[in-house]
């Protein structure tokens, strides 16, 4: 059996930009003095004249990107999720969202897997913030293959897109010829008849592992990768919720405002279904090694399986 590749989606972001830059001369990349961390330095090395370091001034960088988009450029704004969605929220809302400009936001270092940088840098609220902006597309890729496909899809889409990337290396799970990425379309990764688990981002690979544990304990779990949080694949969510009648969502994000909220809102309106949201509860993160944090907050395969088995036993 070949060894599973482990690649951080921020690496995928940098590599995808460099590849896309060869084809698209109007693609420009802006960074806030973090090119080494966001991996846009890969693009900078290949196309220095199209890489703009705006310094530690994220709000200003957002405004610059908005202006560039009105001149025929397709700018990718790049910084940590805490700064892209948090610090520059007003500028993203008013300068990009309100005029519906063609700007892409590459937000790296999202979630608690930022690790030792601690609670101030662990943005578990970014999806919720971006979901509130009318017309904003939100993509949270699960691995290297999906992240690269998402960058290309974001470029081709006309309008604002928020792309969420991680610091921690994750398994490559979509490296197969059948894989196809389409904005707004979920992907069934595992069939199952007892429960349906909708997962996103880093948690997709952990959920697949958890499903194996569940199977060994008599629970046949269907696993669906929801890489696009907005627009949500409503048709797929409703179809699978009706099929199993029991839904779980798993995300490295607050259970408030993210994938869990999006699915719960849809089911509440159109197909009332028992749902459990697995994610970061109403708390801040903390400093520590990424894998240990994922374990503590029960977002690794062990924690996901444990939570689901406990609930299934109590049914």
C-alpha positions, 0 to 999 in steps of 0.5 A: 500500500502506497504511503498517503501524501500529507500536504497543507492546503496553504501549500496547495494555494501557493502552488495553484497560484503559480500554475494559474499565473502561467495561463492568466496574465491578469491574475495578481496576488496581494499579501500582507507581509506573510508571503512565506507563511501563506505560500504566495512567495511561490507565486512571487518567485515566478511573477515578482511584477504581479505580487504586491506586498502591502505590509501589515495593513490588511484593510488597505490591502483589501481596498487596493484589491477592490481597485485593481478588480475594476481595472480588469485584474483578478486579485487574490488577497492573501493573509491569515483568516483572522486578518482576512475575515476579522481585521478587514471585515468592514473593507471586505463587506463594503469595498468588495461585497457591496459592489460585488467585485471580482476579488478572491480572498485566500485566507490561510491558517484558519481554525484551531490547527494554527496551533501554537499561535494561540486563540488570537490567531485561531479564527473559528468564526470566519465562515460565519462572518463571510456567510453574512455578506450577500453574494460571497462564495465560501469554499473550504477545501479538504486536501491538496487536490481540492484546494488547487481545483478551488483556486482555479474555480475561484478565478473562473467565477466572476464575483467575490470568493472566500477560500479557506486554507489550513496550516496543518498538513492533511492527507490527500484523499481526492487523488483519483481520476473520477474527482470533479470540483464544482462550486456549490456541489457536494461530493459523496465519499462514502455510502451508508444507510444509518446516518449522514455526515456532512464534513468540510475542510480538514475534518473530511479526512478525519470523518472518513477515518471515523466512519471506519470506526463507526462501521466496526461498531455497527453504524453504517455512516454516509460521508459527504464532503461539503467543500462549498459552504455557500452556496450550499448544495441544498438538493444533496443535503435534503436528499440525503437527510431524507434518506437516513433521517439522521444528520451530523455536521463536522467542521474545524469552525465554531458550531455557530455560523458555519457548516452546521448552522447552514445545514440546520437552517436548511433542514429546519425550513425544508426537511426537519431532521435530527441534527448534531453539529460537531465543531468548536463549541462556544469557546476560544481556542488555546495555544498548543500543538495542532494535533493535540488541539484537534484531539482535545476539541474532539475534531480528530477521527477518535473524537468524531467517532466517540461523539457519534457513538455516544449519541447513537447509543442514547437514541 
